[in-house]
Amino acid sequence: MDNDKVEEALETLDQLCSSLWNAKTGNIPAETLAHLPLSLITLDHQSIISGVAARYFIPWAEGDLRRYERNLVPEERNERISTSERTLKYGCTMGFDLSRPWGSGGEWAETMCCRFLEEVDMAPRKGTKGDRLPLRSLTGWRHSYYVHFSVAIPDEAPIPQPWHIERECYQWGPSCYWTLRGNKYSHVKASMFHGVDGVDGMIIREEVMVIILVMISRLENEDYAKHAVVPVMLFSFMRNHHGRILLAHCLENRLVVEMSPLYPFNIGEEGWEDSLALFTRYQVAGPSSLDTTEFPAAGRRSRIVAIR
C-alpha cells in the first residue's frame, strides 16, 4: 500500500468536507458540484437491479432473497414492524421514539430508517434456523445506531460530526451503521434521514458529509491501517417518501459516488414492496474480491466472489 496516496486521499476528503461545511443544506447545485473533487455517476434502474455497478459489494439476486421470505407468525418483532408501518402511513402526533416532533421535517425519513433496520436485522425469516432468525444471521453485518438520539461514527470521529451542531440538528443525520467483524474488510454500510425532498440526479450535501466522515474515521483508525479504500454503501431516505442507494469510494484526488434513482416508499402503495426488497438485497450484500489495500487502476474491475 502506498501511504502517500492514502494521505493524499485523506487531504481530498478533508478539502471536500471543508468546502461543504458551511454550504446550504439540501441538493448541491450543478455549478457547485463542478468545482468539487467529487465524481458523481448517476445509475439507471437496470444497473441497480442487476448489481453490476456495486464493484466493492455483491448484492443478492432476487431469487436469493425469495428463499428467505419473511415469516409473518404473530410475535413481538412482527408486532413492532407493524407499529412502524402504521407510523409511516398515518404519522405519530406524540413523536415518541424520534428525535423531533412529527411534522417538523425529517421524522418520516427517520422512521423509515428504523423500518429498514427492522427488515434486515429483526424480521424473522423462513429458511433460517426454526424459521425465526433475521437476515443478519446469514450475512455477518453488525449494526450500531443512535443511543439517546446521539449517533456515533463506527470508528472514533477525528473531526466534529456536523449533525450534532445546533444549526444542523433536527434536519438530518445518520441512523444506523453496519460493519463486519475484525479488520479484514474496511467496508461500511449506513442509513440516513433527511428533512428535504430528494431530486433525481442531484446529490444532497448531507449525503456527501456522511460518506466523508465515515471514510475519514475508518482511514485514520489504526486497525484499518492496511486499507487504502473504504467502500461505503449509503441508504438515504428523504422527506418526500423516497429513498436511494449511494455507492462510494475515494481515489487519491477525488471522491467517487455512484447514485441510484429515487425509489418510492409509501406503505401499501405501488412500489413499496419492490423498493424495500431492492434495498434489502443491497443491505445483505457481501464484500467483493476487489482489493481495498490498493487504489483501483483506472478502468479496472475485479472478478467478484460471493462471501456469505
C-alpha positions as CSV (number, residue, x, y, z in Angstrom):
1,M,0.0,0.0,0.0
2,D,1.2,3.5,-0.9
3,N,0.9,5.6,2.3
4,D,1.5,8.8,0.4
5,K,-1.6,8.1,-1.8
6,V,-3.7,7.4,1.3
7,E,-2.6,10.7,2.8
8,E,-3.5,12.4,-0.5
9,A,-6.9,10.7,-0.3
10,L,-7.4,12.0,3.2
11,E,-6.5,15.5,2.1
12,T,-9.0,15.2,-0.7
13,L,-11.7,14.2,1.8
14,D,-10.8,16.9,4.2
15,Q,-10.9,19.5,1.4
16,L,-14.3,18.3,0.3
17,C,-15.6,18.4,3.9
18,S,-14.3,22.0,4.3
19,S,-15.9,23.1,1.1
20,L,-19.3,21.7,2.2
21,W,-19.2,22.5,5.9
22,N,-20.9,25.9,5.7
23,A,-22.7,25.3,2.4
24,K,-26.5,25.4,2.3
25,T,-28.4,22.3,3.4
26,G,-30.0,20.3,0.6
27,N,-29.3,19.4,-3.0
28,I,-25.9,20.5,-4.3
29,P,-26.3,22.8,-7.4
30,A,-24.6,21.6,-10.6
31,E,-22.4,24.7,-10.7
32,T,-21.1,24.0,-7.2
33,L,-20.6,20.3,-7.9
34,A,-18.5,21.1,-10.9
35,H,-15.8,22.7,-8.6
36,L,-15.6,19.9,-6.0
37,P,-13.2,16.9,-6.1
38,L,-16.3,14.7,-6.5
39,S,-17.2,12.4,-9.4
40,L,-21.0,11.8,-9.4
41,I,-22.2,8.9,-11.5
42,T,-26.0,8.6,-11.8
43,L,-27.1,5.0,-12.4
44,D,-30.2,3.8,-14.1
45,H,-32.7,1.4,-12.7
46,Q,-31.4,-1.6,-14.7
47,S,-27.9,-1.0,-13.4
48,I,-29.2,-1.1,-9.9
49,I,-31.4,-4.1,-10.4
50,S,-28.5,-6.1,-11.9
51,G,-26.0,-5.0,-9.3
52,V,-23.2,-4.5,-11.8
53,A,-22.3,-1.1,-10.5
54,A,-21.6,-2.3,-7.0
55,R,-17.9,-3.0,-7.6
56,Y,-17.0,-3.4,-3.9
57,F,-20.2,-5.3,-2.9
58,I,-22.2,-8.2,-4.3
59,P,-25.9,-7.6,-3.9
60,W,-28.1,-10.7,-3.6
61,A,-30.1,-11.8,-6.6
62,E,-33.9,-11.6,-6.3
63,G,-34.1,-15.4,-6.1
64,D,-31.6,-15.4,-3.2
65,L,-33.9,-13.1,-1.2
66,R,-37.0,-15.0,-2.0
67,R,-35.5,-18.1,-0.4
68,Y,-35.7,-16.2,2.9
69,E,-39.1,-14.6,2.8
70,R,-40.5,-13.1,6.0
71,N,-42.1,-15.3,8.5
72,L,-45.3,-13.4,9.5
73,V,-46.1,-15.6,12.5
74,P,-47.6,-13.4,15.3
75,E,-44.8,-12.4,17.7
76,E,-43.2,-9.4,19.2
77,R,-40.8,-8.5,16.4
78,N,-43.6,-8.6,13.8
79,E,-45.8,-6.5,16.0
80,R,-43.1,-3.9,16.3
81,I,-42.7,-3.8,12.5
82,S,-46.5,-3.3,12.1
83,T,-46.3,-0.4,14.5
84,S,-43.5,1.2,12.5
85,E,-45.6,0.8,9.3
86,R,-48.7,2.4,10.9
87,T,-46.5,5.3,12.0
88,L,-45.1,5.7,8.4
89,K,-48.6,5.6,7.0
90,Y,-50.6,7.7,9.5
91,G,-48.0,9.7,11.3
92,C,-47.4,10.0,15.1
93,T,-48.6,13.1,16.8
94,M,-46.7,12.3,20.0
95,G,-43.4,11.9,18.2
96,F,-42.1,9.3,20.6
97,D,-39.1,7.3,19.6
98,L,-38.0,10.1,17.4
99,S,-35.5,13.0,17.9
100,R,-38.0,15.6,16.6
101,P,-41.8,16.1,16.8
102,W,-43.8,14.6,14.0
103,G,-44.4,17.2,11.3
104,S,-41.1,19.0,11.7
105,G,-39.5,17.7,8.5
106,G,-37.3,14.6,8.8
107,E,-39.5,12.4,11.0
108,W,-40.9,10.2,8.2
109,A,-37.4,9.6,6.9
110,E,-36.1,8.8,10.3
111,T,-38.9,6.3,10.9
112,M,-38.2,4.8,7.5
113,C,-34.6,4.2,8.6
114,C,-35.9,2.3,11.6
115,R,-38.3,0.3,9.5
116,F,-35.4,-0.6,7.2
117,L,-33.3,-1.7,10.1
118,E,-36.2,-4.0,11.3
119,E,-36.4,-5.5,7.8
120,V,-32.8,-6.7,7.7
121,D,-31.9,-7.1,11.4
122,M,-35.1,-8.1,13.1
123,A,-37.8,-9.7,10.9
124,P,-37.9,-13.5,11.3
125,R,-37.1,-15.3,8.0
126,K,-38.2,-18.6,6.6
127,G,-35.3,-20.8,5.7
128,T,-33.3,-19.8,8.8
129,K,-33.0,-22.0,11.9
130,G,-36.5,-22.6,13.2
131,D,-37.7,-20.0,10.6
132,R,-37.1,-17.4,13.3
133,L,-33.7,-15.7,12.6
134,P,-33.3,-12.4,10.7
135,L,-31.1,-11.9,7.6
136,R,-28.2,-10.6,9.7
137,S,-27.7,-14.2,10.9
138,L,-26.8,-15.1,7.3
139,T,-24.6,-12.1,6.4
140,G,-22.4,-11.2,9.4
141,W,-23.2,-7.5,9.2
142,R,-23.5,-6.0,12.7
143,H,-25.4,-2.7,13.3
144,S,-24.8,0.2,15.6
145,Y,-27.1,3.1,15.8
146,Y,-28.2,6.1,17.8
147,V,-28.3,5.9,21.6
148,H,-30.4,8.6,23.3
149,F,-30.6,10.3,19.9
150,S,-26.8,10.6,19.6
151,V,-25.1,9.0,16.7
152,A,-21.5,7.9,16.6
153,I,-19.4,7.1,13.6
154,P,-18.4,3.4,13.5
155,D,-14.8,4.4,14.4
156,E,-13.7,7.3,16.6
157,A,-14.6,10.5,14.8
158,P,-11.4,12.6,14.1
159,I,-13.4,15.8,13.3
160,P,-16.7,17.1,14.7
161,Q,-19.8,15.4,13.5
162,P,-22.0,18.1,11.8
163,W,-25.3,16.6,12.6
164,H,-24.7,17.5,16.3
165,I,-24.2,21.2,15.5
166,E,-27.1,23.3,16.6
167,R,-27.7,24.9,13.2
168,E,-27.9,21.4,11.7
169,C,-29.8,19.3,14.3
170,Y,-33.3,18.1,13.7
171,Q,-32.8,18.3,10.0
172,W,-30.7,15.3,9.1
173,G,-28.3,12.7,10.3
174,P,-27.1,9.1,10.1
175,S,-29.4,6.5,11.7
176,C,-27.5,3.2,11.6
177,Y,-24.2,1.7,10.6
178,W,-23.3,-1.9,9.6
179,T,-19.8,-3.3,9.7
180,L,-18.2,-6.7,9.6
181,R,-16.2,-8.2,12.5
182,G,-12.4,-7.8,12.5
183,N,-10.4,-5.6,10.2
184,K,-10.2,-7.8,7.1
185,Y,-12.9,-5.6,5.4
186,S,-13.0,-1.8,5.6
187,H,-16.5,-1.8,4.1
188,V,-19.2,0.3,5.9
189,K,-22.9,0.5,5.2
190,A,-25.1,3.3,6.7
191,S,-28.6,4.6,6.6
192,M,-29.6,8.3,7.0
193,F,-32.6,10.5,7.1
194,H,-33.2,14.0,5.7
195,G,-35.8,16.7,6.1
196,V,-35.6,17.9,2.5
197,D,-37.1,16.5,-0.7
198,G,-34.8,14.4,-2.9
199,V,-34.4,15.2,-6.6
200,D,-33.4,12.6,-9.1
201,G,-29.9,13.1,-10.3
202,M,-28.9,15.6,-7.6
203,I,-26.9,14.6,-4.6
204,I,-27.6,16.1,-1.2
205,R,-24.9,17.9,0.7
206,E,-25.6,15.9,3.8
207,E,-25.3,12.5,1.9
208,V,-21.7,13.5,1.0
209,M,-21.0,14.6,4.5
210,V,-22.0,11.3,6.0
211,I,-19.9,9.4,3.4
212,I,-16.8,11.7,4.1
213,L,-17.0,11.3,7.9
214,V,-17.3,7.5,7.7
215,M,-14.3,7.3,5.3
216,I,-12.0,9.7,7.3
217,S,-12.8,7.9,10.6
218,R,-12.0,4.5,9.1
219,L,-8.9,5.6,7.3
220,E,-7.5,7.1,10.4
221,N,-8.3,4.1,12.5
222,E,-5.0,2.1,13.1
223,D,-7.0,-1.1,13.0
224,Y,-7.5,-0.5,9.3
225,A,-4.1,0.8,8.5
226,K,-3.6,-1.7,5.7
227,H,-6.6,-0.4,3.8
228,A,-6.4,2.4,1.2
229,V,-10.0,2.3,0.2
230,V,-13.2,2.4,2.4
231,P,-16.2,1.3,0.3
232,V,-19.4,2.9,1.6
233,M,-22.9,2.0,0.8
234,L,-25.4,4.6,2.0
235,F,-29.2,4.2,2.1
236,S,-30.7,7.7,2.1
237,F,-34.3,8.4,2.9
238,M,-35.9,11.9,2.3
239,R,-38.9,13.8,3.4
240,N,-40.8,13.2,0.1
241,H,-41.2,9.5,1.0
242,H,-38.4,8.4,-1.3
243,G,-35.0,6.8,-0.9
244,R,-31.9,5.9,-2.9
245,I,-28.7,3.9,-2.7
246,L,-25.3,5.5,-3.0
247,L,-22.1,3.6,-3.5
248,A,-18.9,5.5,-2.7
249,H,-15.1,5.1,-2.7
250,C,-12.3,7.6,-2.6
251,L,-9.3,7.8,-5.0
252,E,-6.2,9.9,-4.3
253,N,-7.7,13.0,-5.8
254,R,-11.5,12.6,-5.8
255,L,-14.4,11.0,-4.1
256,V,-16.4,8.7,-6.5
257,V,-20.1,8.3,-5.8
258,E,-22.5,6.2,-7.8
259,M,-26.1,7.1,-7.2
260,S,-29.3,5.2,-7.9
261,P,-32.6,6.8,-9.0
262,L,-35.1,7.7,-6.3
263,Y,-37.5,4.9,-5.2
264,P,-40.9,5.4,-3.6
265,F,-41.5,4.1,-0.1
266,N,-45.3,4.6,0.6
267,I,-46.8,1.9,2.7
268,G,-49.4,-0.2,0.8
269,E,-48.9,1.7,-2.4
270,E,-47.3,0.7,-5.7
271,G,-43.6,0.3,-5.4
272,W,-43.4,-0.2,-1.6
273,E,-42.6,-4.0,-1.7
274,D,-40.3,-3.7,-4.7
275,S,-38.3,-0.8,-3.2
276,L,-38.0,-2.5,0.1
277,A,-36.8,-5.8,-1.5
278,L,-34.3,-3.9,-3.7
279,F,-32.8,-2.0,-0.7
280,T,-32.7,-5.3,1.3
281,R,-30.8,-7.1,-1.5
282,Y,-28.1,-4.4,-1.2
283,Q,-28.0,-4.3,2.6
284,V,-27.3,-8.0,2.7
285,A,-24.6,-7.7,0.0
286,G,-21.2,-9.2,0.9
287,P,-17.9,-7.6,0.0
288,S,-16.5,-8.4,-3.4
289,S,-12.9,-9.6,-4.0
290,L,-11.8,-6.2,-5.2
291,D,-8.6,-5.3,-3.2
292,T,-9.1,-2.4,-0.7
293,T,-5.4,-2.3,0.3
294,E,-4.6,-0.6,-3.0
295,F,-6.4,2.1,-5.1
296,P,-8.0,0.6,-8.2
297,A,-6.3,1.1,-11.5
298,A,-8.3,3.2,-14.0
299,G,-10.9,1.2,-15.8
300,R,-10.1,-2.0,-13.9
301,R,-12.7,-4.3,-12.3
302,S,-12.0,-7.4,-10.3
303,R,-13.7,-10.8,-10.5
304,I,-16.3,-10.8,-7.8
305,V,-16.8,-13.7,-5.5
306,A,-19.8,-14.0,-3.1
307,I,-18.8,-14.1,0.5
308,R,-21.6,-15.5,2.7
